[in-house]
Amino acid sequence: MAPVKNKPLTKKQLDQLKEKLLEERQTLIQSASVNAEELGLTTNVDVSDEVDAAVADYEGSQMLRFKNRELFYIKKIEKALKKIDANEYGECTECDGMIKFERLLARPTADLCIQCKEEAEREESSNIYGRMSKSMGKTIDLSSGAAAR
């Protein structure tokens, strides 16, 4: 795809986006401290029946899943902050065009311009076998219902 001809980000816009990324990272780091009890992973839990045990296991696995997503997002924030320091932030990794400020304000970790993201989603949805998620970096195998790296 041809590069999108958007204006480069101004110093004020970069500062605003960096501040937003730093705030999001700090919020996630503060909420990341979780112990085994909160996840329902303690073995000395007195559960009166199998249904209660199953519910506790499910809730613990959901909480763990959410924490993993938060850690993944922290990594994306770190990557975006490194790009800011390297003066590469706001460039689409697909077409090398500039990503609009409004898109970065809504999703500061975006590394695709809206046109490339839409094209990637169209390709992803049109190919029912071997889908590749650009945001998660995993190949989605719909025949077995599992995701592979």
N, C-alpha and C positions, 0 to 999 in steps of 0.2 A: 504494500500500500504506500502511496506517495505521502511524504511527511506533511502533517497538518501545519498550515501557516498561522499559528497563533503567536501572540506577542510573548516575548520572554518575561519571566516574573520579575517584578521590581524588588528592590531591597526591602521595602516595607511589606510587600506580600510574602516574601521569603521569611522575614522575621515573624510575621503573623502565623504562618504555617508551622515554622519551627516551634514557636510557643505552644501551638495546639498539640503538636506531636509530643512535646515534653510533658505537657499536662496529662495527656492520655496515658503516656508511659508511667508517670508517677501514680496515677489513679489505679492502673492495672497492677503495678508492683505492690501497692498498699493492699489491694484485695487478693493478691496471690498467696499471701501467707495463710495457709490452711493446714489444719492438722488431721491426723488419721480419724479422729473422732467425728469431725465434721463430714468426712467422706463416708462414714459408716463402715470403716475398715477395721474397727476394733473387734477382737474375737470374743471379748467377755460380755457382749451384749446379750441380755436375757430377753429372748424373743419367745412369746407364748405359743405361737403356732407358725406353720410353714408360710402362710400368706404374709404375716408380718415380716418374716425373714426375707421373703422375696421382695417385698416393697422396700425394705431397708437396703437390700443389695442393689435394686434398681435405682433408688435415689442416690446411693453412693456412686454408682457408675455414671449417672447423669452429671453429678457434681464434678467428677473426675474429667469427664468429657468437656465440660464447660471450662475447667481450669486449663486443660490442654489447648483449647481454642484461644484462651487469653494469652498463654505463653507463645503460641504461634503468632498472634497479633503483636506481641511485644517484639518478637524477632523482626517482623515487617516494619515496625516503627524504627527499630535500630538501623535497619537497612536504609530507610528513608533519611534518617538523620545523617548517616554516613554519606549519602548522595548529596545532601545539602552542603556538607563540609567539602566535598570533592567538586562542587559546582556542577553536578550532574542531575540535580533534583528537578523534576518537572519535564524531563525528556521521556518520550514514549520509547519503551524498549523494543517495540516492533517496527515503527516507522521513523524513529529518531526525530519526530516532530515535537512541538511543545504541547504539553497538556494544559488545558485551560485552568485558570486560577479557580473558577467556580467549582470545577470537578475536584480539584485538590482540596478545596475548602470542605467539600462534602465528604471526600475520601482521601485524606492526606497521604495514605500509603499507596495510592494508585500508581501503577507503573505503565499503564496503557492509556492512550488517549481514548476518548469516547468512541470514535470511529473504529479503532482497532479492537476495543473491548466488545463492541457490538458484533463485529465480524467474527471474533473468536467465539462468542456465544452462539452465533448462527452455525458455525462449523461444528461446535460441540453438540448442539442439539440435532444437527442433521446426520451425524454419524452415530448410529446406534451401537456399534461395536468399537471397542478400543478408544473411547472418549478420553480426551486429555483435558483436565481442569487446569487452566492457566493460573488461577488463583491459589490452588492447593498443590499444584505440581505433581499430581497423581494421575495415573492412567486408570480410568474407570472401566472395569470389565463387567458389562451387564449380563453376560451369560452365566456368571457364577455369583453375581451380586456382591463381589468384593472389590476393593480398591488396591492397586498395587503401585509400587514406586517405580 
